[in-house]
Amino acid sequence: MTTPARPWRGVHVATALPLHDDLSVDYDAYAEHVRFLAAGGCDGVTPNGSLGEYQTLTPEERARVVETAVQAAPAGFGVMPGVAAYGALEARRWADQAAEAGATSVLLLPPNAYRADRRAVVEHYREVARAGLPVVAYNNPIDTKVDLTPALLAELFAEGLIVGVKEFTGDVRRAYEIAELAPGLDLLVGADDVLLELGLAGAVGWIAGYPNAIPESTVELYRLVTSGDPADVAKALPIYRDLHPLLRWDSRTEFVQSIKLSMDIAGRRGGPCRPPRLALPSEVAARITADTEAVLAKGYK
């Protein structure tokens, strides 16, 4: 659970961004969504992640999204903006903006349009760390083509550049190597469909997608799988099995449209996406609809 000393811990929701029908940002709806997630038991939000379609936002929109999240957040609720950018100087500017807005930490990919080597990655994190906020590294080699290996994470942590890592490779074996090479580096679950596996491996946070639609049940699941109590794990297993057909959409190409559709079905405003994301093919939408309705029918919320 998040604490003032470690505000990046706990369940931070990678927030979907509500848009008007003309695809302009609905800031009022976004503020309401932040308050809804706080009321649902989440520990914080991560605005301007991929789920928040940050790549399609203007600089003015991107800055206002962070400001809106901070203003809507109740006391003790974390705000960890994504500060990904093509280069270190731009990422540093976004980290400075996050600090000025009142964010509690930032989430940082390696350079996301350049296959950086070890030296370039380290310098990238050095530059952003100078903004002064705690930095959570985001390892997503599927999209960035840069792998933050356990050894590289250990190097970044030893220099004091990062406090944690959002692990999105899906390779749960990495959790143990990270713990061996960088004891003290906080492991955060990066993909919804390995929540139980990484929770058992020692994760202390989850940067999550599906709490956008069903926050109470997913937060309960996170608490159970990270408590360290075998009885809680036994209680978590049937919940995880029930939710897994839905959670695995978080790891697919259509994850933004999928989660927004699930939100619509659950009575939240998901709505449309900006290009290049298009409406889902009918057969995919039907599958997500069925998976979501099955979860809701079992009483998850």
Secondary structure, 3 states (H helix, E strand, C coil): CCCCCCCCCEEEEECCCCECCCCCECHHHHHHHHHHHHHCCCCEEECCCHHHCHHHCCHHHHHHHHHHHHHHCCCCCEECCECCCCCHHHHHHHHHHHHHHCCCCEEECCCCCCCCCHHHHHHHHHHHHCCCCCEEEEECHHHHCCCCCHHHHHHHHHCCCCCEEEECCCCCCHHHHHHHHCCCCEEEECCHHHHHHHHHCCCCEEEECHHHCCHHHHHHHHHHHHCCCHHHHHHHHHHHHHHHHHHHHHHCCCHHHHHHHHHHHCCCCCCCCCCCCCCCCHHHHHHHHHHHHHHHHCCCC
